[in-house]
Protein backbone atom coordinates (compact mmCIF):
# COMPACT_ATOMS: atom_id res chain seq x y z
CA UNK A 1 0.00 0.00 0.00
CA UNK A 2 2.83 2.34 0.97
CA UNK A 3 4.61 1.48 -2.26
CA UNK A 4 1.50 2.30 -4.26
CA UNK A 5 1.06 5.61 -2.40
CA UNK A 6 4.70 6.51 -3.00
CA UNK A 7 4.28 5.70 -6.68
CA UNK A 8 1.26 8.01 -6.90
CA UNK A 9 3.11 10.84 -5.15
CA UNK A 10 6.14 10.27 -7.36
CA UNK A 11 3.93 10.37 -10.43
CA UNK A 12 2.34 13.65 -9.31
CA UNK A 13 5.77 15.18 -8.64
CA UNK A 14 6.96 14.00 -12.07
CA UNK A 15 3.94 15.56 -13.77
CA UNK A 16 4.51 18.84 -11.93
CA UNK A 17 8.17 18.84 -12.96
CA UNK A 18 7.22 18.18 -16.57
CA UNK A 19 4.75 21.08 -16.48
CA UNK A 20 7.39 23.40 -15.02
CA UNK A 21 9.92 22.29 -17.64
CA UNK A 22 7.33 22.82 -20.39
CA UNK A 23 6.64 26.36 -19.15
CA UNK A 24 10.36 27.14 -19.05
CA UNK A 25 10.88 25.74 -22.53
CA UNK A 26 7.85 27.69 -23.80
CA UNK A 27 9.29 30.92 -22.42
CA UNK A 28 12.75 30.36 -23.84
CA UNK A 29 12.21 28.45 -27.07
CA UNK A 30 8.49 29.03 -27.67
CA UNK A 31 6.87 31.62 -29.96
CA UNK A 32 8.85 34.41 -28.28
CA UNK A 33 12.10 32.79 -29.32
CA UNK A 34 11.03 33.02 -32.96
CA UNK A 35 10.46 36.76 -32.56
CA UNK A 36 13.99 37.13 -31.19
CA UNK A 37 15.34 34.97 -34.00
CA UNK A 38 13.66 37.15 -36.64
CA UNK A 39 14.97 40.31 -34.95
CA UNK A 40 18.50 38.91 -34.83
CA UNK A 41 18.32 38.00 -38.52
CA UNK A 42 17.17 41.54 -39.35
CA UNK A 43 20.01 43.11 -37.35
CA UNK A 44 22.47 40.75 -39.01
CA UNK A 45 21.19 41.91 -42.39
CA UNK A 46 21.63 45.57 -41.40
CA UNK A 47 25.20 44.84 -40.31
CA UNK A 48 25.97 43.03 -43.56
CA UNK A 49 24.98 46.06 -45.67
CA UNK A 50 26.54 48.61 -43.26
CA UNK A 51 23.17 50.30 -42.72
CA UNK A 52 23.94 51.08 -39.06
CA UNK A 53 26.98 51.69 -36.89
CA UNK A 54 28.76 48.35 -36.40
CA UNK A 55 31.08 49.34 -33.54
CA UNK A 56 29.15 47.06 -31.21
CA UNK A 57 29.72 43.39 -31.96
CA UNK A 58 26.65 41.73 -33.44
CA UNK A 59 26.72 38.83 -30.98
CA UNK A 60 26.90 41.29 -28.07
CA UNK A 61 23.49 42.77 -28.82
CA UNK A 62 20.85 41.79 -26.26
CA UNK A 63 17.20 41.40 -27.21
CA UNK A 64 14.15 41.85 -25.01
CA UNK A 65 10.48 41.26 -25.82
CA UNK A 66 8.21 44.18 -24.99
CA UNK A 67 4.46 44.15 -24.54
CA UNK A 68 2.94 46.41 -27.17
CA UNK A 69 0.07 48.50 -25.85
CA UNK A 70 -1.78 51.22 -27.77
CA UNK A 71 0.59 51.10 -30.71
CA UNK A 72 0.21 53.90 -33.26
CA UNK A 73 0.09 51.22 -35.95
CA UNK A 74 -2.56 48.50 -35.90
CA UNK A 75 -0.08 46.29 -37.77
CA UNK A 76 2.35 46.11 -34.84
CA UNK A 77 1.86 42.89 -32.91
CA UNK A 78 5.07 42.70 -30.88
CA UNK A 79 8.10 44.91 -30.26
CA UNK A 80 11.65 43.81 -29.57
CA UNK A 81 14.13 46.12 -27.86
CA UNK A 82 17.93 46.15 -28.03
CA UNK A 83 20.33 48.51 -26.28
CA UNK A 84 20.13 51.05 -29.11
CA UNK A 85 17.20 50.10 -31.34
CA UNK A 86 13.55 49.05 -31.32
CA UNK A 87 12.13 46.51 -33.78
CA UNK A 88 8.41 46.08 -34.55
CA UNK A 89 6.91 42.81 -35.81
CA UNK A 90 3.50 42.02 -37.24
CA UNK A 91 1.42 38.98 -36.27
CA UNK A 92 3.35 36.83 -38.76
CA UNK A 93 6.71 37.97 -37.35
CA UNK A 94 7.58 40.14 -40.34
CA UNK A 95 9.73 43.15 -39.45
CA UNK A 96 7.59 46.21 -40.16
CA UNK A 97 9.41 48.80 -38.07
CA UNK A 98 12.88 49.72 -36.90
CA UNK A 99 14.08 52.85 -35.11
CA UNK A 100 17.07 54.22 -33.27
CA UNK A 101 16.27 54.95 -29.61
CA UNK A 102 18.47 58.01 -29.18
CA UNK A 103 17.42 61.16 -31.02
CA UNK A 104 20.49 62.37 -32.94
CA UNK A 105 21.65 65.97 -33.19
CA UNK A 106 20.59 67.79 -36.35
CA UNK A 107 23.96 68.09 -38.12
CA UNK A 108 23.93 67.94 -41.92
CA UNK A 109 27.05 66.38 -43.44
CA UNK A 110 25.34 64.06 -45.92
CA UNK A 111 23.75 65.52 -49.06
CA UNK A 112 20.19 64.65 -50.07
CA UNK A 113 21.44 62.78 -53.15
CA UNK A 114 23.92 60.71 -51.13
CA UNK A 115 21.18 59.94 -48.60
CA UNK A 116 18.89 58.83 -51.43
CA UNK A 117 21.62 56.52 -52.75
CA UNK A 118 22.07 55.08 -49.26
CA UNK A 119 18.31 54.60 -48.84
CA UNK A 120 18.11 52.67 -52.11
CA UNK A 121 21.05 50.49 -51.09
CA UNK A 122 19.58 49.72 -47.68
CA UNK A 123 16.12 49.06 -49.09
CA UNK A 124 17.53 46.63 -51.62
CA UNK A 125 19.18 44.78 -48.76
CA UNK A 126 16.19 44.52 -46.42
CA UNK A 127 13.14 44.41 -48.71
CA UNK A 128 12.60 41.83 -51.41
CA UNK A 129 10.13 43.38 -53.81
CA UNK A 130 9.50 45.99 -56.49
CA UNK A 131 9.14 49.57 -55.23
CA UNK A 132 8.91 53.11 -56.57
CA UNK A 133 9.89 56.35 -54.81
CA UNK A 134 6.80 58.29 -53.71
CA UNK A 135 8.02 61.31 -51.75
CA UNK A 136 11.14 62.75 -50.11
CA UNK A 137 10.95 64.76 -46.88
CA UNK A 138 7.16 64.96 -46.92
CA UNK A 139 7.12 66.63 -43.47
CA UNK A 140 6.99 70.42 -43.81
CA UNK A 141 9.36 70.72 -40.84
CA UNK A 142 11.85 68.27 -42.38
CA UNK A 143 14.69 70.81 -42.37
CA UNK A 144 14.61 70.73 -38.57
CA UNK A 145 14.79 66.94 -38.41
CA UNK A 146 18.12 65.09 -38.00
CA UNK A 147 17.31 62.73 -40.88
CA UNK A 148 16.02 62.65 -44.44
CA UNK A 149 12.81 60.70 -45.02
CA UNK A 150 12.29 58.64 -48.17
CA UNK A 151 8.87 57.08 -48.74
CA UNK A 152 8.55 54.28 -51.28
CA UNK A 153 5.48 52.44 -52.52
CA UNK A 154 5.31 48.74 -53.29
CA UNK A 155 4.34 48.03 -56.89
CA UNK A 156 3.55 45.12 -59.16
CA UNK A 157 3.22 44.97 -62.94
CA UNK A 158 4.35 48.59 -62.91
CA UNK A 159 1.42 49.82 -60.78
CA UNK A 160 1.95 51.05 -57.19
CA UNK A 161 -0.12 49.85 -54.21
CA UNK A 162 -1.65 53.15 -53.17
CA UNK A 163 -1.95 52.49 -49.43
CA UNK A 164 1.33 50.57 -48.99
CA UNK A 165 4.33 52.59 -47.89
CA UNK A 166 7.91 51.77 -46.99
CA UNK A 167 9.69 54.61 -45.17
CA UNK A 168 13.40 54.99 -44.51
CA UNK A 169 14.96 57.72 -42.36
CA UNK A 170 18.60 58.41 -43.25
CA UNK A 171 20.74 60.22 -40.68
CA UNK A 172 21.94 63.59 -42.03
CA UNK A 173 25.26 63.36 -40.21
CA UNK A 174 26.51 59.86 -40.98
CA UNK A 175 24.17 58.40 -43.62
CA UNK A 176 23.12 55.47 -41.43
CA UNK A 177 19.58 54.11 -41.16
CA UNK A 178 17.79 55.81 -38.24
CA UNK A 179 14.33 54.40 -38.91
CA UNK A 180 12.39 51.99 -41.12
CA UNK A 181 8.69 51.25 -41.39
CA UNK A 182 6.90 48.93 -43.76
CA UNK A 183 3.15 48.67 -44.31
CA UNK A 184 3.58 46.74 -47.57
CA UNK A 185 2.13 43.41 -46.55
CA UNK A 186 1.54 40.48 -48.87
CA UNK A 187 -1.80 41.06 -50.56
CA UNK A 188 -3.57 39.10 -53.25
CA UNK A 189 -3.95 41.12 -56.43
CA UNK A 190 -5.38 40.63 -59.91
CA UNK A 191 -3.50 40.88 -63.15
CA UNK A 192 -4.09 44.35 -64.68
CA UNK A 193 -7.27 44.59 -66.74
CA UNK A 194 -7.96 47.95 -68.43
CA UNK A 195 -11.49 47.92 -69.86
CA UNK A 196 -12.37 51.49 -68.83
CA UNK A 197 -10.80 54.55 -70.47
CA UNK A 198 -9.50 57.53 -68.54
CA UNK A 199 -12.37 59.68 -69.82
CA UNK A 200 -14.95 57.09 -68.77
CA UNK A 201 -13.38 56.93 -65.31
CA UNK A 202 -13.58 60.75 -65.02
CA UNK A 203 -17.27 60.72 -65.93
CA UNK A 204 -18.04 57.99 -63.38
CA UNK A 205 -16.12 59.86 -60.67
CA UNK A 206 -17.90 63.14 -61.44
CA UNK A 207 -21.26 61.42 -61.24
CA UNK A 208 -20.35 59.96 -57.83
CA UNK A 209 -19.15 63.39 -56.62
CA UNK A 210 -22.33 65.18 -57.73
CA UNK A 211 -24.51 62.83 -55.70
CA UNK A 212 -23.29 64.54 -52.54
CA UNK A 213 -21.86 67.87 -53.74
CA UNK A 214 -22.24 70.60 -56.32
CA UNK A 215 -20.37 70.59 -59.62
CA UNK A 216 -16.68 69.79 -59.40
CA UNK A 217 -13.56 70.04 -61.54
CA UNK A 218 -11.30 67.09 -62.27
CA UNK A 219 -7.58 67.63 -61.76
CA UNK A 220 -5.16 66.56 -64.46
CA UNK A 221 -3.18 64.14 -62.29
CA UNK A 222 -4.88 60.81 -62.96
CA UNK A 223 -2.93 57.68 -62.02
CA UNK A 224 -3.41 53.94 -62.24
CA UNK A 225 -2.80 52.19 -58.92
CA UNK A 226 -3.59 48.98 -57.06
CA UNK A 227 -6.35 49.28 -54.44
CA UNK A 228 -9.17 47.18 -53.02
CA UNK A 229 -12.90 47.72 -52.72
CA UNK A 230 -13.74 49.65 -49.55
CA UNK A 231 -17.29 50.57 -50.61
CA UNK A 232 -18.74 47.05 -50.52
CA UNK A 233 -17.60 45.17 -47.43
CA UNK A 234 -19.08 41.90 -48.61
CA UNK A 235 -16.98 41.61 -51.76
CA UNK A 236 -13.55 40.06 -52.14
CA UNK A 237 -10.70 42.26 -50.97
CA UNK A 238 -8.40 41.24 -53.79
CA UNK A 239 -6.49 44.28 -55.04
CA UNK A 240 -7.09 45.48 -58.59
CA UNK A 241 -5.86 48.27 -60.83
CA UNK A 242 -7.96 51.41 -60.68
CA UNK A 243 -7.87 55.08 -61.64
CA UNK A 244 -7.44 57.76 -58.97
CA UNK A 245 -9.54 60.81 -59.88
CA UNK A 246 -9.18 64.00 -57.80
CA UNK A 247 -12.16 66.37 -57.91
CA UNK A 248 -12.32 69.88 -56.41
CA UNK A 249 -15.69 71.51 -55.78
CA UNK A 250 -18.16 72.74 -53.17
CA UNK A 251 -20.61 70.87 -51.02
CA UNK A 252 -24.24 71.88 -50.46
CA UNK A 253 -23.06 74.42 -47.83
CA UNK A 254 -20.69 76.08 -50.31
CA UNK A 255 -17.65 74.78 -48.45
CA UNK A 256 -14.64 73.86 -50.59
CA UNK A 257 -14.07 70.11 -50.73
CA UNK A 258 -11.82 67.74 -52.65
CA UNK A 259 -12.37 64.05 -53.14
CA UNK A 260 -10.04 61.37 -54.44
CA UNK A 261 -12.15 58.68 -56.05
CA UNK A 262 -10.88 55.21 -56.98
CA UNK A 263 -12.51 53.80 -60.12
CA UNK A 264 -11.96 50.18 -61.16
CA UNK A 265 -10.17 50.05 -64.52
CA UNK A 266 -11.80 46.68 -65.13
CA UNK A 267 -15.50 47.42 -64.60
CA UNK A 268 -15.85 51.13 -63.69
CA UNK A 269 -17.04 50.57 -60.11
CA UNK A 270 -16.29 53.11 -57.40
CA UNK A 271 -13.93 51.24 -55.06
CA UNK A 272 -13.05 53.90 -52.52
CA UNK A 273 -13.36 57.62 -51.76
CA UNK A 274 -10.93 59.76 -49.78
CA UNK A 275 -12.44 63.05 -48.66
CA UNK A 276 -10.56 66.36 -48.31
CA UNK A 277 -7.13 64.86 -48.62
CA UNK A 278 -7.62 62.26 -45.87
CA UNK A 279 -5.17 59.49 -46.77
CA UNK A 280 -7.25 56.74 -45.23
CA UNK A 281 -10.16 54.60 -46.27
CA UNK A 282 -13.50 56.37 -46.09
CA UNK A 283 -16.82 54.72 -46.78
CA UNK A 284 -19.52 56.98 -48.21
CA UNK A 285 -23.11 55.93 -47.63
C-alpha positions in Angstrom: 0.0 0.0 0.0 2.8 2.3 1.0 4.6 1.5 -2.3 1.5 2.3 -4.3 1.1 5.6 -2.4 4.7 6.5 -3.0 4.3 5.7 -6.7 1.3 8.0 -6.9 3.1 10.8 -5.1 6.1 10.3 -7.4 3.9 10.4 -10.4 2.3 13.7 -9.3 5.8 15.2 -8.6 7.0 14.0 -12.1 3.9 15.6 -13.8 4.5 18.8 -11.9 8.2 18.8 -13.0 7.2 18.2 -16.6 4.7 21.1 -16.5 7.4 23.4 -15.0 9.9 22.3 -17.6 7.3 22.8 -20.4 6.6 26.4 -19.1 10.4 27.1 -19.0 10.9 25.7 -22.5 7.9 27.7 -23.8 9.3 30.9 -22.4 12.8 30.4 -23.8 12.2 28.4 -27.1 8.5 29.0 -27.7 6.9 31.6 -30.0 8.8 34.4 -28.3 12.1 32.8 -29.3 11.0 33.0 -33.0 10.5 36.8 -32.6 14.0 37.1 -31.2 15.3 35.0 -34.0 13.7 37.2 -36.6 15.0 40.3 -35.0 18.5 38.9 -34.8 18.3 38.0 -38.5 17.2 41.5 -39.4 20.0 43.1 -37.3 22.5 40.8 -39.0 21.2 41.9 -42.4 21.6 45.6 -41.4 25.2 44.8 -40.3 26.0 43.0 -43.6 25.0 46.1 -45.7 26.5 48.6 -43.3 23.2 50.3 -42.7 23.9 51.1 -39.1 27.0 51.7 -36.9 28.8 48.3 -36.4 31.1 49.3 -33.5 29.1 47.1 -31.2 29.7 43.4 -32.0 26.6 41.7 -33.4 26.7 38.8 -31.0 26.9 41.3 -28.1 23.5 42.8 -28.8 20.8 41.8 -26.3 17.2 41.4 -27.2 14.1 41.8 -25.0 10.5 41.3 -25.8 8.2 44.2 -25.0 4.5 44.1 -24.5 2.9 46.4 -27.2 0.1 48.5 -25.8 -1.8 51.2 -27.8 0.6 51.1 -30.7 0.2 53.9 -33.3 0.1 51.2 -35.9 -2.6 48.5 -35.9 -0.1 46.3 -37.8 2.4 46.1 -34.8 1.9 42.9 -32.9 5.1 42.7 -30.9 8.1 44.9 -30.3 11.7 43.8 -29.6 14.1 46.1 -27.9 17.9 46.1 -28.0 20.3 48.5 -26.3 20.1 51.0 -29.1 17.2 50.1 -31.3 13.6 49.0 -31.3 12.1 46.5 -33.8 8.4 46.1 -34.5 6.9 42.8 -35.8 3.5 42.0 -37.2 1.4 39.0 -36.3 3.3 36.8 -38.8 6.7 38.0 -37.4 7.6 40.1 -40.3 9.7 43.2 -39.4 7.6 46.2 -40.2 9.4 48.8 -38.1 12.9 49.7 -36.9 14.1 52.9 -35.1 17.1 54.2 -33.3 16.3 55.0 -29.6 18.5 58.0 -29.2 17.4 61.2 -31.0 20.5 62.4 -32.9 21.6 66.0 -33.2 20.6 67.8 -36.3 24.0 68.1 -38.1 23.9 67.9 -41.9 27.0 66.4 -43.4 25.3 64.1 -45.9 23.8 65.5 -49.1 20.2 64.6 -50.1 21.4 62.8 -53.1 23.9 60.7 -51.1 21.2 59.9 -48.6 18.9 58.8 -51.4 21.6 56.5 -52.7 22.1 55.1 -49.3 18.3 54.6 -48.8 18.1 52.7 -52.1 21.1 50.5 -51.1 19.6 49.7 -47.7 16.1 49.1 -49.1 17.5 46.6 -51.6 19.2 44.8 -48.8 16.2 44.5 -46.4 13.1 44.4 -48.7 12.6 41.8 -51.4 10.1 43.4 -53.8 9.5 46.0 -56.5 9.1 49.6 -55.2 8.9 53.1 -56.6 9.9 56.4 -54.8 6.8 58.3 -53.7 8.0 61.3 -51.7 11.1 62.8 -50.1 10.9 64.8 -46.9 7.2 65.0 -46.9 7.1 66.6 -43.5 7.0 70.4 -43.8 9.4 70.7 -40.8 11.8 68.3 -42.4 14.7 70.8 -42.4 14.6 70.7 -38.6 14.8 66.9 -38.4 18.1 65.1 -38.0 17.3 62.7 -40.9 16.0 62.7 -44.4 12.8 60.7 -45.0 12.3 58.6 -48.2 8.9 57.1 -48.7 8.6 54.3 -51.3 5.5 52.4 -52.5 5.3 48.7 -53.3 4.3 48.0 -56.9 3.5 45.1 -59.2 3.2 45.0 -62.9 4.3 48.6 -62.9 1.4 49.8 -60.8 1.9 51.1 -57.2 -0.1 49.9 -54.2 -1.7 53.2 -53.2 -1.9 52.5 -49.4 1.3 50.6 -49.0 4.3 52.6 -47.9 7.9 51.8 -47.0 9.7 54.6 -45.2 13.4 55.0 -44.5 15.0 57.7 -42.4 18.6 58.4 -43.2 20.7 60.2 -40.7 21.9 63.6 -42.0 25.3 63.4 -40.2 26.5 59.9 -41.0 24.2 58.4 -43.6 23.1 55.5 -41.4 19.6 54.1 -41.2 17.8 55.8 -38.2 14.3 54.4 -38.9 12.4 52.0 -41.1 8.7 51.3 -41.4 6.9 48.9 -43.8 3.1 48.7 -44.3 3.6 46.7 -47.6 2.1 43.4 -46.5 1.5 40.5 -48.9 -1.8 41.1 -50.6 -3.6 39.1 -53.2 -3.9 41.1 -56.4 -5.4 40.6 -59.9 -3.5 40.9 -63.1 -4.1 44.4 -64.7 -7.3 44.6 -66.7 -8.0 47.9 -68.4 -11.5 47.9 -69.9 -12.4 51.5 -68.8 -10.8 54.5 -70.5 -9.5 57.5 -68.5 -12.4 59.7 -69.8 -14.9 57.1 -68.8 -13.4 56.9 -65.3 -13.6 60.7 -65.0 -17.3 60.7 -65.9 -18.0 58.0 -63.4 -16.1 59.9 -60.7 -17.9 63.1 -61.4 -21.3 61.4 -61.2 -20.4 60.0 -57.8 -19.2 63.4 -56.6 -22.3 65.2 -57.7 -24.5 62.8 -55.7 -23.3 64.5 -52.5 -21.9 67.9 -53.7 -22.2 70.6 -56.3 -20.4 70.6 -59.6 -16.7 69.8 -59.4 -13.6 70.0 -61.5 -11.3 67.1 -62.3 -7.6 67.6 -61.8 -5.2 66.6 -64.5 -3.2 64.1 -62.3 -4.9 60.8 -63.0 -2.9 57.7 -62.0 -3.4 53.9 -62.2 -2.8 52.2 -58.9 -3.6 49.0 -57.1 -6.3 49.3 -54.4 -9.2 47.2 -53.0 -12.9 47.7 -52.7 -13.7 49.7 -49.6 -17.3 50.6 -50.6 -18.7 47.1 -50.5 -17.6 45.2 -47.4 -19.1 41.9 -48.6 -17.0 41.6 -51.8 -13.6 40.1 -52.1 -10.7 42.3 -51.0 -8.4 41.2 -53.8 -6.5 44.3 -55.0 -7.1 45.5 -58.6 -5.9 48.3 -60.8 -8.0 51.4 -60.7 -7.9 55.1 -61.6 -7.4 57.8 -59.0 -9.5 60.8 -59.9 -9.2 64.0 -57.8 -12.2 66.4 -57.9 -12.3 69.9 -56.4 -15.7 71.5 -55.8 -18.2 72.7 -53.2 -20.6 70.9 -51.0 -24.2 71.9 -50.5 -23.1 74.4 -47.8 -20.7 76.1 -50.3 -17.6 74.8 -48.4 -14.6 73.9 -50.6 -14.1 70.1 -50.7 -11.8 67.7 -52.6 -12.4 64.0 -53.1 -10.0 61.4 -54.4 -12.2 58.7 -56.0 -10.9 55.2 -57.0 -12.5 53.8 -60.1 -12.0 50.2 -61.2 -10.2 50.0 -64.5 -11.8 46.7 -65.1 -15.5 47.4 -64.6 -15.8 51.1 -63.7 -17.0 50.6 -60.1 -16.3 53.1 -57.4 -13.9 51.2 -55.1 -13.1 53.9 -52.5 -13.4 57.6 -51.8 -10.9 59.8 -49.8 -12.4 63.1 -48.7 -10.6 66.4 -48.3 -7.1 64.9 -48.6 -7.6 62.3 -45.9 -5.2 59.5 -46.8 -7.3 56.7 -45.2 -10.2 54.6 -46.3 -13.5 56.4 -46.1 -16.8 54.7 -46.8 -19.5 57.0 -48.2 -23.1 55.9 -47.6 
